[in-house]
């Protein structure tokens, strides 16, 4: 199957790429990301477009950028995504993968919207226990940084921190270690899915729309 991967720039989509590349029944042929046109950044993660392009280059894959407005009503998102899906089916793409872990309503939404389009949804990380999953990510060489967090769930001081054992130890006990409930978002800078690591450094930390964002910039 010629397969696209929904790409948020974070650890889950990056690890999904690693897992998918170990399968013999499909070939990942591109990454798909949404860019907030008001800030020119990945929606919710707050990652600069240039860094996402650097990830795609390091992964050796083309990056499909879908511009979305800010704010983005659901009908606008579905219209933009629907047009893209139809175009990809015309090109011979047969599947699209997502890094979702266990939220049933999110999976059902994706499956419902793709029904009848010609694209098969794939969930390579589905229902892997998240504590085991994050341990496997770190043991496998994944390096990621926290780019956004919900201060109602995660201490603000953790914005910009590297995802490692110390970070996980500082998370409140009720926070999912993979943040499947939106507690925090990350940027993957290195790992087995990339041909080379991406050098980044932390920049400004800002509060916006109830969330705390830490800017990441390329580092020479």
C-alpha positions, 0 to 999 in steps of 0.5 A: 500500500502506498501510504501517507502519514499524518505528521504533527512533528511530535513523538507519536507521529515520528515513532509511527513512521519508525514502526511503519517502515518495519512493515512489508505490506506498505510503503510510506511515501509522504508526510501530511501536516496542517499549518496555521496560516496566522502563525505559519506553524503546525497547529497546536504544536506551535512548531515552525514550518521550517523545522517540520520541513527539516524533519521531512528532509531528514526522513527522506520524504516529501511534505504535504502542507495543508494551510488552515485558518486560525481559528479553524472551524471543523467544517473548514478543516474537513473541506481542506482535508477532503479535497486533499484526500481526493487528490491523493486517491487520484495519484494512487495513494491507498492508505493514510496512517495516524499516530493515535494511541487509544482515544476511541472517538478520535479513531472513529472520527477518522474512520468515518471521514475516510469511509468511501474515499478510497483511503484506508486508515492505519493506526500503527501504535493503537492501544500500545500501553503508553508507559511501555511505549514511551520507554521504547521510544527513549530506548530506541533513541528518540529525542523530543522537546516539549513545545506546548503544554496545558498548564492546568495539567502540566507545570509551566516550567516543563515547557521546552524540556527534553522528553526523558526519564527526568521529565516523565518523573516530574509529570503529575501522576494523572498525566498520560506519559504520552500525553494522549489527552492533550496534556503536552505536545512535542517536537521530534529532533532525532531518532531511528526515523531520521537519517540525521539528528536536527539541532534545535534550541529553545527560544521564547516561552509564551502563553496563548489561548490557555496554553504555554508554548516554547518556541524551538529554533534551528541551532547551528 
